Structure formats: C-alpha cells, structure tokens
C-alpha cells in the first residue's frame, strides 16, 4: 500500500515561513511527479506546486516567488518551503504522487497551515 507521510504544517503569523515535507517509498518517489495541493474551506482543491522526476517545477501564480518546491532523492521526500506567508495561504495542504504509466495517483492525509494576520 502506497503511503505519503506529510509533516510541517502549523500556525504562523503573516510574513512567516514554514516547510512542509512529504515522504514516500523509493519505488513510487523515483517515478513520480510530486506535487503540493491545497484546499481552503469552501474552495476547490488547487495545485500549488509540482516537480517532475527531472526537477522541472511549476507553480501557481499566487505563490510564485514565495514558495519553493524541491525533492531529495536520497530521502524520497518532497519539500515545500513557504516564505512570506499570507492569511490567504491558510488551507489544508496535500501531497500528491503521480507515477508515470500508473492509472492512478496517490494522496497524503493533509496538513493544516494557518496564517494569522
């Protein structure tokens, strides 16, 4: 069974920083585009950032210049460094693994990020 284990959420003041982590098995990690999504109350889940196996990255316009996604192949972990946090970044953040040639993707359990003004 594929598991994505997230950590790093919490409460932070506006302008602060947090780093989210998501670990999975080497088998899945090595063949997956890894992404972070978020879902705020009453809103749809949205893509925040993604990183391919070749380290190409993609960001939502709202987080460009503030968030950085990276992956550590030795630790089978993807990170989301979030700087300059704003109250509108408040959401549950989900890790996603999309393995190449699989017919499905996988989700973490979600971690709450709350930014106070």
DRENDO-1510 file (C-alpha; in Angstrom, 1 decimal, always signed):
<recs>
REC; n; res; u; v; w
REC; 1; UNK; +0.0; +0.0; +0.0 .
REC; 2; UNK; +1.4; +3.4; -1.0 .
REC; 3; UNK; +1.7; +5.9; +1.8 .
REC; 4; UNK; +2.6; +9.6; +1.6 .
REC; 5; UNK; +3.5; +10.9; +5.0 .
REC; 6; UNK; +3.3; +14.7; +5.4 .
REC; 7; UNK; +4.6; +16.9; +8.2 .
REC; 8; UNK; +5.5; +20.5; +8.8 .
REC; 9; UNK; +2.1; +22.3; +9.0 .
REC; 10; UNK; +1.2; +24.7; +11.8 .
REC; 11; UNK; +0.2; +28.2; +12.8 .
REC; 12; UNK; +2.4; +31.1; +11.7 .
REC; 13; UNK; +2.0; +34.9; +11.6 .
REC; 14; UNK; +1.7; +36.7; +8.3 .
REC; 15; UNK; +5.2; +37.1; +6.7 .
REC; 16; UNK; +6.5; +34.0; +8.4 .
REC; 17; UNK; +7.8; +30.7; +7.0 .
REC; 18; UNK; +7.0; +27.0; +7.1 .
REC; 19; UNK; +8.5; +24.0; +5.4 .
REC; 20; UNK; +6.3; +21.1; +4.5 .
REC; 21; UNK; +7.7; +17.6; +4.0 .
REC; 22; UNK; +6.2; +14.5; +2.3 .
REC; 23; UNK; +7.9; +11.1; +2.3 .
REC; 24; UNK; +7.0; +8.0; +0.4 .
REC; 25; UNK; +8.6; +4.8; -0.8 .
REC; 26; UNK; +11.6; +4.9; -3.1 .
REC; 27; UNK; +9.7; +2.9; -5.7 .
REC; 28; UNK; +6.9; +5.5; -6.0 .
REC; 29; UNK; +9.1; +8.5; -5.5 .
REC; 30; UNK; +11.6; +7.7; -8.2 .
REC; 31; UNK; +8.9; +7.5; -11.0 .
REC; 32; UNK; +6.5; +10.2; -9.8 .
REC; 33; UNK; +5.8; +13.8; -10.4 .
REC; 34; UNK; +5.4; +15.1; -6.9 .
REC; 35; UNK; +3.0; +18.0; -6.1 .
REC; 36; UNK; +1.5; +20.0; -3.4 .
REC; 37; UNK; -2.2; +21.0; -3.5 .
REC; 38; UNK; -4.2; +23.0; -1.0 .
REC; 39; UNK; -7.8; +23.3; -0.1 .
REC; 40; UNK; -9.3; +26.2; +1.8 .
REC; 41; UNK; -12.7; +26.0; +3.5 .
REC; 42; UNK; -15.4; +26.3; +0.9 .
REC; 43; UNK; -13.0; +26.3; -2.0 .
REC; 44; UNK; -11.8; +23.7; -4.5 .
REC; 45; UNK; -8.5; +21.9; -4.2 .
REC; 46; UNK; -5.9; +23.7; -6.2 .
REC; 47; UNK; -2.4; +22.9; -7.4 .
REC; 48; UNK; +0.3; +24.9; -5.5 .
REC; 49; UNK; +3.5; +23.5; -7.0 .
REC; 50; UNK; +4.8; +20.4; -8.8 .
REC; 51; UNK; +8.2; +18.9; -9.5 .
REC; 52; UNK; +9.0; +16.2; -12.1 .
REC; 53; UNK; +11.5; +13.4; -11.8 .
REC; 54; UNK; +13.7; +15.7; -13.9 .
REC; 55; UNK; +13.4; +18.5; -11.4 .
REC; 56; UNK; +11.3; +20.7; -13.6 .
REC; 57; UNK; +9.0; +22.8; -11.5 .
REC; 58; UNK; +5.6; +24.5; -11.9 .
REC; 59; UNK; +3.9; +27.0; -9.5 .
REC; 60; UNK; +0.6; +28.6; -9.1 .
REC; 61; UNK; +0.7; +32.3; -9.9 .
REC; 62; UNK; -0.3; +33.2; -6.4 .
REC; 63; UNK; +2.8; +31.6; -4.8 .
REC; 64; UNK; +5.5; +32.3; -7.4 .
REC; 65; UNK; +8.4; +34.0; -5.8 .
REC; 66; UNK; +7.3; +32.9; -2.3 .
REC; 67; UNK; +7.2; +29.1; -2.3 .
REC; 68; UNK; +9.8; +26.7; -3.5 .
REC; 69; UNK; +9.3; +23.0; -4.2 .
REC; 70; UNK; +12.2; +20.6; -4.1 .
REC; 71; UNK; +12.9; +16.9; -3.9 .
REC; 72; UNK; +15.6; +14.8; -2.2 .
REC; 73; UNK; +16.2; +11.6; -4.0 .
REC; 74; UNK; +18.2; +10.2; -1.1 .
REC; 75; UNK; +15.4; +10.7; +1.4 .
REC; 76; UNK; +12.5; +10.0; -1.0 .
REC; 77; UNK; +11.0; +13.3; +0.2 .
REC; 78; UNK; +9.5; +16.3; -1.4 .
REC; 79; UNK; +9.5; +19.7; +0.3 .
REC; 80; UNK; +7.5; +22.9; +0.1 .
REC; 81; UNK; +9.4; +25.9; +1.5 .
REC; 82; UNK; +6.8; +28.6; +2.1 .
REC; 83; UNK; +8.1; +32.1; +2.8 .
REC; 84; UNK; +6.2; +35.4; +3.0 .
REC; 85; UNK; +3.1; +33.6; +4.1 .
REC; 86; UNK; -0.2; +35.4; +3.8 .
REC; 87; UNK; -3.6; +34.8; +5.5 .
REC; 88; UNK; -4.9; +33.6; +2.1 .
REC; 89; UNK; -2.4; +30.8; +2.2 .
REC; 90; UNK; -4.4; +29.2; +5.0 .
REC; 91; UNK; -5.6; +25.8; +3.9 .
REC; 92; UNK; -5.1; +22.1; +4.3 .
REC; 93; UNK; -2.0; +21.2; +2.2 .
REC; 94; UNK; -1.9; +17.8; +0.5 .
REC; 95; UNK; +1.0; +15.9; -1.1 .
REC; 96; UNK; +0.3; +14.1; -4.3 .
REC; 97; UNK; +2.4; +11.5; -6.2 .
REC; 98; UNK; +1.6; +10.8; -9.8 .
REC; 99; UNK; +3.7; +7.8; -11.0 .
REC; 100; UNK; +4.5; +7.6; -14.7 .
REC; 101; UNK; +2.4; +4.9; -16.5 .
REC; 102; UNK; +0.2; +4.3; -13.5 .
REC; 103; UNK; -3.5; +4.6; -13.8 .
REC; 104; UNK; -3.9; +6.5; -10.6 .
REC; 105; UNK; -2.2; +8.9; -8.3 .
REC; 106; UNK; -1.8; +8.9; -4.5 .
REC; 107; UNK; -2.6; +11.5; -1.8 .
REC; 108; UNK; -1.3; +12.3; +1.6 .
REC; 109; UNK; -3.5; +12.8; +4.6 .
REC; 110; UNK; -3.2; +16.6; +4.5 .
REC; 111; UNK; -1.5; +19.0; +6.9 .
REC; 112; UNK; -3.1; +22.2; +8.2 .
REC; 113; UNK; -1.4; +25.5; +7.5 .
REC; 114; UNK; -2.9; +28.5; +9.3 .
REC; 115; UNK; -1.6; +32.1; +8.7 .
REC; 116; UNK; -2.7; +34.7; +11.1 .
REC; 117; UNK; -2.9; +38.4; +10.2 .
</recs>
